[in-house]
Amino acid sequence: MKKKIQFRIGSPVTLIILAVSAAILILDSFVLKGKATQTLFSCPAAKGNEIFRFTLPVNYFRMIFHPLGQSGFMIFFAQSLLALSLGRQIEETYGATILLLMLIFSALVSGVLNAAFGNCTIQGLSPLIFTMILISLNGAQNKGTIYFSSTILLLLYLVFQGYLSFISKESYVDPEAGKFTNTLYQFMPVLISFAGGAAGSLFGFLCGKGQARKNKESWKDRDTTEATL
């Protein structure tokens, strides 16, 4: 008896986030002229052109939802490829709820850090991508195993984000500070995104261990049943 081919969505959380981000990017690029990202989907910083005002309620919305704002189609396209390639495995391992919570937590942490220490507004999927890469470092199907491919992916993405920060013209420059301090300012966005990703992946690992263990056991049972049949 031939086994029927089943079509599955795979990672609805990742797809929904990317779809909303794409819709905002398209509207911003062709209709709103960047106003949505500028006013809603970017997080202000402690220094720079736009200061985080704790008295403005909208800033707390921006603190969480800044990953939905995008700086351009090419960067969004590259980050979408990474999210799609990592999201399905993570969601199957930890479940949709845990994945969503870890992504929200990573966005919140990066937003808080930027409001407290950042030097320019931040937006984009970087904290979420870092979360996915870091949580994939420890293979859920093989406990205690760190995959070399995931390590290389993390290093490459760090270099990619570092390059984007290096060429960015939005970084705050203090004319009275030294070269080291201004260099740190220039790479502050990638450091904040990485910190948010680390927090999100740690949250997912600690809160999702039970679910990952259950899924691992169900995979073994399913494989055993299929092998018996």
N, C-alpha and C positions, 0 to 999 in steps of 0.2 A: 504494500500500500504506500503510495507516494505521499510524502508529507507536504501539506499545503504551505505556501509562502504567506507569511503574515506581515502586514504593514503596521509598524508601530511608530508613534511620534518620537519615542526615545527619551527626550529631555524637555518636557513642556516648560519648566521653569526657565531654562536657558533660552528657549525659543521665544517665550513671552517677553523676557527682558530685551532680547535683541530686536524683536519686532517693535516694541515701544520706542527703543532708542532710535531705530531706523526711521520710524514715523516722525519723531521729533526732529531728527537731522534733516529729513526731506522738507518738512514744513519750515524749519528755520532757514534752510538754504534758498528756498524758492518763494516763500510767502512772507514769513515773519522777519527775514533779514537778520537772524541771529538773536532776536529779542527774547525768545523763550529760554535759550541756554543762558543768556546773560542775566536774566532776571529770576529764573526758577531752577535751572538745572546746572548750576555751578555753585561751588562753595567759596565764599569770601575768605580772606586770610587775616592774620594778625597784622600784617604789613602789606604795603603795595598800593596798587591803584584803587582797590575796593576793600575796605576794612569790614570785618565781621562785626555787626552791631547786635549785641545780645538783646537789645530792647525791641528788635524787629521780629515778630513771629515768623515771617516768611523765611528768615534765615535758618530756622530750625528745620523747616521743610527742605531747604537747599542742602543742609548738612547731611541728610540721609539720601536724597534723590539726585545728588550731583553725578553719580555714574551714568545716568540716563542722558546727560548732555554730552555731545561729541564735538571735537574740534575740527573734524574733516572726514571726508568719505574714505580716504586711503587708510588712515589710522583705524577707523571703525571697521573697515573691511578686514584688516590684518587681525585685529582683536577678536572679531567675530569668528574667524577661522579657528583661533585658539579655543574660544569658548565652546564652539560646537564640537571640537575634537575631544575636549576634556569633560564637558558637561554631562554627557550621557552616562559614562562610566561612573562618575561621582554620584549622579542621581540614582542610578541602579543600586549603588553600594549603600548610600546613606538614606535615600528616600528624598522625595521632593520637598517635604517640610523642612528637614534638616538643611538641605542645600539652600533653600530660600532664607532660612534664619542666619546661616553663616554668611551669606552674601549681604544681607541687611546689616549684620554686625560689623562686617569689614567696611562697609560704606560709612556707618556711623562712626567707627573709630578713626578712619581717615579724615572724615569731616571735622570731628572734634580736634584732632591734632592740627589740622590746617587752620582752624579758627584760633587755636592757641599759639601756634608756632610758625605757621606758613607765611610765605612771602609773596604769593600770587594766588589768584583764584584757581581752583582745580575742577576738572570735569573729566568724564570718560570712564571706561570700563577697567582701568588699570588695577584698582584694589580688588575687584572681582576676579580678574585673571590671575593675579598673584595668589588669591585664595585657592583657586582651582589647581594651580600648579603645585603649591605647597601641600595641599591635601592629597594630591596624587603622588607625592614623593614616597609616601609610605603606602605600599600596595595593600589594599584592603583584602584581596584574595590570598595574599601571602604575608601573614603578620610578621612584622619585624624586618621586612625586605624593603630596602631603598633602591629604587630603580635609577640606573645610570642615565637613561634617556630623559627622565624627568629632571634630573640634576642639570643636564646640559640645557634643557629647555628653560629652566629657571635662570641660568647664567646668560643665555642668549636674550631672554626677555629683559633682564636687568640691563644688559648692554643697550638694547633697543630703547628702553625708557630713559636710560642715561643720555643717550644721543639726542632724544627729543627734548630733554631738559636743557642740554647744552646749547642747542640751536634756538631755544625758545627766547622770545624777546619780551616776555611778560615777567621774568624773574626780577625781584627787587634787588637793587644795587645800592649799598650804603657807601657814599663817597668817603666817609670817615673811617670805614672798616678796612681791615687788611685783606690781602688777596685770598688767604685761606677762608676767611669768613664769607666773602662774596662768592667763592667757589661752593661753599656749603649752601649758601642761599640758592645758587643756581641748580643744585641737585636736590633741593629740599622736596619738590613735588614727588620725585621717585622714591625718596626715603619715606615719605608719608604714605604713599600708596603701598609700599612694601610692608610697612608697619601695620596698616589696615588689613592687608592680605594675611599677614602672620597671625593677627588676632582672630580673623575670620576662620582660618584653617584650624587654629587651636580650639576655637569654640566648636567647630564641626567635629573635630576628632574626639573631644571629650564628651560632647552630648550625643554623638552618633555612634559610639562604640558598640552599644547594644544592638542597634539596628543593623550595623554592618556585620556583626557576628551572626545575627539571624539570617541575613541575606546570604552570607557565606555558607551556612548550613543548608539553606534551601537550594543553593547552586549544587552542592555536593549530592543532595538527595535527588535533584532533577537529573544530574549527570549519571548517577547510579541507575535510576529508573530507565533512562533512555538507553543506557548500555545493556541493561537486562532485556529490554524489548528488542 
